[in-house]
Amino acid sequence: MEENLSIYIDKKYIKKFFFIICSLLISTVLVLPGDVTWARDRDNYLIYAHSSLLTLERYLGEGILAVFSNEPLFLLINIILEFLNSPELTVKIIIFMSSMIVLLCLGKLTDYNPLVIVLFLILPQVIKNHIIHLRQGLALGVYLLSFIPIKGKKIAFLRYIAPFIHSSFLFLLFFEFLEKTLKFLWFNFIPRMVFSVGLIFFLIQSVPFLAILMQDRRAQEYDFSMTSGASGLGLLVWIGVAFIFILIVDKGKLINVICCYGLSFYILSYFFLDFGARVFESILPLMIVATLNVEDKESKAFLVLLLIAAGVLSWLTNGIGFLV
């Protein structure tokens, strides 16, 4: 009995060690290129790395609402790193730390399932958060840390500061608030989903007005319409994945339900918000957790294959355009 337990413990630690090594290798590879501007949007992050103090001062001049609406925590992180490093090294630190934190959190939440590594690499909507959408990747790391127990306690407040790094996480907090409120009112899952779809659609229609009201800089950047060049193929693929995902996952777990609301948001916002996909990119890592924690092996395998197929199709249809 003791021998079998020892073998089990050894296998568990070997799996964890293998996962950590793979995470370290991936994070290292992501920061290896000498020219940090090789990927899209990197010039903007170099600007953040040496001009965040000026940007923050400008927002302060516009008022406190402008400060809190334009991701001040990301600016503060860049200001701190600017005193210690060059702009190029600052960008690399953000990439390395965010990818490591995200991978290790996903590992912890799935008992270090090696399929996390596979899905992290094969879903372009996930890996590009550590290549081009660096703010989103860093915010995701902070958000996921809130689900990890430290000395038996979860640091839940981290979820509430993630939107100050990337605003897409404000929507995830709304989904969580919606779920807890509707559950408190004793709604079963199906009535909760039906009711939430109506509220989410109302939110989508209100976003342009809210962005202007909150002095969000993107109020002028986004068209608040369907993404230009969108074929609708991705929508059809994810409608199919969403339908099966919602049927299979345990609706008693908060992460799973946030995913259900997030998928509904993406589908409903497809024709109305050009940044709806950015919110969806914040949901996908949670979908990895939900999928790999499905108890039925056949259902889990089916969902994993669906995610892999969706990832391969995304690479084939968008190719290197995801990155550069």
Secondary structure, DSSP 8 states (H G I E B T S, - for coil): -HHHHHHHHHHHHHHHHHHHHHHHHHHHHHH--S-GGGSTTHHHHHHHHHHHHHHHHHHHHH-HHHHHHS-HHHHHHHHHHHHHS-HHHHHHHHHHHHHHHHHHHHHHHTTS-THHHHHHHH-HHHHGGGTT-HHHHHHHHHHHHTTSEETTEE-THHHHHGGGT-TTHHHHHHHHHHHHHHHHTT--HHHHHHHHHHHHHHHHHHHHHHHHHTT-GGGTT--SSS-TT--SHHHHHHHHHHHHHHHHS-TTSHHHHHHHHHHHHHHHHTTT-TTHHHHHHHHHHHHHHHHHT-SSHHHHHHHHHHHHHHHHHHHHHHGGGGT-
